[in-house]
Amino acid sequence: MCSLRTVAAIFFKDLEDAVRSHSLILILVGPVLLSVFFARSFTGEDVRRPALVVCDAGSSGLVQALHSTGLFRVQESEDWEDCLEKVHQGQVTAAIQIPATFDRDLREDRFPRVDLVLDEGARTQVAIVREGLRGALRHQAGQEMPADIRVTALNRFQGEVRQILLPIWVVFTCLGGLMVTSSTLVEEMEKKTLAAVLLAPASLGNVLMGKLGAGVLLAFVSSALVLVLNSWGQGDLLALGVLLALGSLVFSAAGTVLGLFARGQAAANAAASVLYLILIVPVALADLSATMRAVSMWLPTWYLYDGVNRALLTGASLGSLGLDLAGLTLSLFLLVPLGLWGLRRQKVAD
C-alpha cells in the first residue's frame, strides 16, 4: 500500500540531498547557466546574412542589386587588396571585384567578368553568396523569373535568433532528471541506506515514488529556469508547461529504471552518459541528416524538442501538439513494464 507520508519523506530527503550534492547541482544548474551564457553571446545580427565586401571601380548597378536582395550585409571598398585581406582574416565571407566597364559590357552582351573570392570555411554562407550573386546578376541583366512565385508563410517564427537553440537546451536540462534519479537510487543501494529504510514500514514502491517525484520537480524547475531566463513570456505558456512536466516525468522515470538495473554507481553513471548521447545527438543533428532525423523519431527527446520548438518559436497551442504529447506519453507507458520488472528483481534480491 502506498504511504503518502513515506513518499513525502523520501521526496524531501532527495531534494535536500540534491541541494547538498555538488555533482547533482552541477547537473541541474550547469545547463541553466550555460544556456544564459550562449543566449547572451548572440547579437542581433543574423548570421544567415553573410558579410560581403564589394570593390566597384565604376559605380555599377550590380552593387544596388546585391543590396536589394536582402541576403547580404554589403560593405564597399576601393582597395581590392583590402578586400582580399578581409576574406583571409575571416571578417567577411566573400569579396567581389566589379570592373569599371561592367555595366557597359553587360548592355553590349560582351559577357563581362566578375572576380569572386570566397572563404570556403563558411560552407553554408558560401552557398548563400553563390545563389544570391546569381540572382543579383539576373536582375542586373534584366532576366525575369520564369514563374510567378506566391509565398504563404505558415508557423511564422515569433522569437529572436538567439532563441533558436533554446529547445535543445530545454531537452538537455530535462535529461537531468535521468541522472538525478538513477544516481540517488544507486547511491543508497550501495551504501545500504536503502535497506535500512525498507526495514521500516516502507515499501520499495514508496521509495521509488518519492525519488521519482523529487527528480521530476528538480528537472522541471531547472528546465523552466532556462525558458524564464532566456525567453520570458515567449510562446504558449500552457503548452510549454505541460511539455516540461511530461518530459521531466519521462526522463526521471527512465532514471529510476536505470537505477533499478544498474549494478553500481560507476555502472549507473556510465550507462547514463551513454544514454544521454543516444537521446540527444540524433535530435541535435536531425536538421542536418535524414538518417539522424529518422533515428530521432524513435526517441522521446525528439517529441519534447519538437513540441517545445513549436510552442516557443511559433506559438503553437497545446491542442496542436497532439503528436508530441502522444510520443512522450507512449514513452512513459513503455517504461512502466521495465520499472515493474526491475522492482521485482530488487524484491527477489532482497
N, C-alpha and C positions, 0 to 999 in steps of 0.2 A: 504494500500500500504506500502511496506517495505521501510523505510527511512534508507539508509546506514549511514547517519550522526547520526541518533538517535541510531542505533545499535552500531556504533563505540563508541559513548559517554557512553552508558551503559557498553560496553565491557571494556573500560579503567577505568571506575569508579569501576567496580567489581575487576579488577586487583589491583587497588590502595587499595581498602578496604581489599582484601585478604592479601596483604603485611602488612597492619597495624594491622590486626586481629591476636592476639596471638594464639587463638584456631585454626584458619584455617592454620596458619603457622605450627603449631604442626601436624596437619593432613597431610599436604603436605610434610614437611621436615622431620618429625619424622621417617617415614618408610625408607627414603633415608639413614639417619644416622644409623638406626638400621641395615639396610642391609650391610653397610660397616663394622659395628662392628662384626656382625655374620660371614661375609665372612673372616675377618681378624682373627677370632677365630679358623678357620680351619687350621690345619697344613698339611704338605704334606703327612702325614701318613694316609693310607687308613683304615678307621675304620671297613671296611668289612673283614680285615685280623686280626682276634683275636690274642692276645698275648698268648703264650703257653710256660710254663716252664717245662722242662724235667729233671728228676733225673734218670740218667742212670748209673747203677752200673757196667755194663760190656761192654761198648762201642758197643752197639747194632746197627745193620744196620737199625733198625726202626727209629732211630734219623735222619739218612740221608734221609730215605723215607719221613719223616714228612717235612724236609726242601724242598725236591723236589716237593712236591705237590703245593707249591706256595700259599697255603691257609692261612698259619700262619706266625706270627712273633715269631720264635722259640728262646727261651732262654734256657740255660743249667745251672744246679746247682747240686752240690754234696750233698747238705743237704736237705732231704725230708721235714723237719720241716720248713725250709726257704721257700720251695715251697708252703707249705700249708698256710703260713703266707701271701705270696704274693696274693694268691687267696682270702683269708679272707679280705685283705685290698683293694681288687679291682684293684690291679696293673696288674694282668693277668686274663684271662677268665678261664683258666684251668691249672691243673698240672698233669703230668703223671709220674708214678714211674715204671721203667722198671727193672726187676730183672736181676742179673748177668748171670743167666742161660737161659735167654730168647731165644737167637738165637739157642743154642744147643737143648733146649726143642722143639723149633719150627721145627727144622730139623728132630727130632726124633718123631714127631707127638704126643707130650705129652700135647698139648693144654695149653701153658704157661699162667700165669695170669699177667695182667697189671692193676695197680691201676690208676683210673682216678677221679680227684676231680674237680668239676665244680662250677662256680659262676652262679647259676640259675637266678640271677637278670638280666643277659645279655642274654635274650632269643634267639635273632637272632644269636649272636655269638656262643652260646652253640650249636645250630643246626649245624653251620658250623664245629665246633670242632668234633661233633659226626660223621658226614659224612666224614670229612677229615681223621679222625683216622681210620675209617673202610677202606677207600681207601688205606691208607698207610699200614695197616695190610695185605690187599690183595696183595699189591705189594711186601711186605716183604716175604709173604708166597709163592710167585710165581704164584698166581692165575691170569689168564688173563681175560680181559673183554669178554663177550660172543658175542660182536658185534664190528664192525669197525665203529667208530663214526667219520664222516667227518663234521666239523663245518664250516659254512659260515656266516660271520658277516655282517649284514645289518644295516644301520643307525648307523654307528660306533660313539661312544661317542668321541667328539673332545675337550671337556673342561677339567677343573680341578675338583677335588672332591668338593672344596668349592663353585663351581658354580651350583651345583645341586639344591640348594634352590632358586636360582635367579628367575626362572619362577614364583614361588608362590609369591615372593616379588614384582615382576612386577605387578601381578594381584592385590595384596593388595594395591599398590600405585596407580594404575589406578582407584581403587574404591574411591580414594579421590575426584574424580570429582563428585561422587554422593553426598557426604557430602557438598562440596563447593556450588554447585548449589542449593540444597534444602535449605541450611542454609541461604544463602544470599537472596533468594527469599522470604522465610517465614519471615525473619527479617524485610524486607522492608514492607511486608504486615502488620505486627504487629505494626510497628512504623508509619504507614500511609504515609511513604515517597513514596511508590509506587503509591498511589492515587494522590499525588501531581505531580508525573512525568506524569501520564496519563492525567492530566488536560492540559498539554502542547500538541502540535501536535505530539503525540507519541502513538502508539497502544501497547496493551499488547503483541502482537506478536513481535513487535520490541524489547521490553524489554526482552522477553524470549530468543530471538536470541542472543542478546548481552550477557546475562548471560550464555547462553549455550556455546558461543564462549570462554568466559573467563574460564569457568570450564574445557573445553576441553584443552585449552592451558596450564593451571596450572597442570592438571593431566598428560598431555603428557610430559611436562618438568620434573616433578618430577620422572616419570617412566623412562624417558630417562636417568636421572641422576643415577638411580640405576644401569642401564646397563653400562653407561660410567665409573662410579667409580669402578665397580667390574669386568667388562669383556670387556674393550675397544678393539675393533677390532675383537671380537669373534663372530662367526656365520654369517648369511646372513643379512647384514645391511638393505637392501631394504625391505626384508620380516619383519624384526623386526620393522622398521619404520612404515610400513603400519599397522601392528598389533597393535602397540601402539596408532596410530592415531584413528583407528577404535574402539579399546577398550575404549579409553578416551571419544570418542563421545557417545558410547553406555551408559556408566555409568553416564556421565554428563546429557544425555537426561533422564535417569532414575531418577536422582536427580531433574530435572526440573518437571517431572511428579509428583514425591513425594511432591515437594513444592506446586504444584497447588492443591493437595488434602488434605494436612496437615492443621489442624485447629489451629496450634500454633507452636512456636519454640520448646517447650518441646515435643510435639507430633511428630514433624518432626525429632528431634534428636533420640527419642526412636525408631521410625519406621526405621530410617537409620541404627541404631545399630543392630536391628533385621535383617534387610535386609543384612547387612554386614555378619552376621553369616550364614544366609541361602545361600549366594552366595559363601562364602569362605570355610566353613567347609567341605562340601561334596567333593570339589575339593582337599583339602589338604589331605583327607582320602581316596581318590579314589584308590590309590595303595594298600591300606590295607583292603578294604572291597568291596565285589562285590555289595552290596546294595548301598553304597555311590557312587560307580562308575556309577551305573545305574541312580541314582538321579542327579549326576553331569552332565550327558549328556543332561539334560534339562535346564542347566544353561549357560548363556553367558560366565561366568567366566571359564568354562571348555575349551571352544574353544579358549579363549585368552591364557590360561595356556598351552594347548596342542600345539598351534601354536608357542608360544614363546619358549617352551621347545624344539621343533623340530628345529626351526630356529637357536636357540642359541647353543644347545648342539650337534646337528648332522649336522648343516649347511644346513638344508632344504631350498630350494628356494621358492619364492613366488608362483610359478606355482604348487608346490606340496602341498600347504596348502589350497587347494580349499574348503575342508570340514570345516576347521576352519574359513575361511573368510565368507563362506556361513552362518555358525552358528551365527557369530557376526552380519552380515547384516540382517538376519532374525529377530534377537532380536531387532534391531533398527527399523525395519518396524513394529514390534508388538507394540512398544512404541508410534508410531505415532498416532493411533486412541485414545489411552489413553490420550496423550497430547492434542489432539483436544477436547476431552470430558472435560478434566479439564479446558481448555481455555474457553470453552462455559459456564461452571459452574461459572467461575470467572466473565465473562461478564454479566451473569444474576444476580449475586450477586451485582455487581456494579450498 
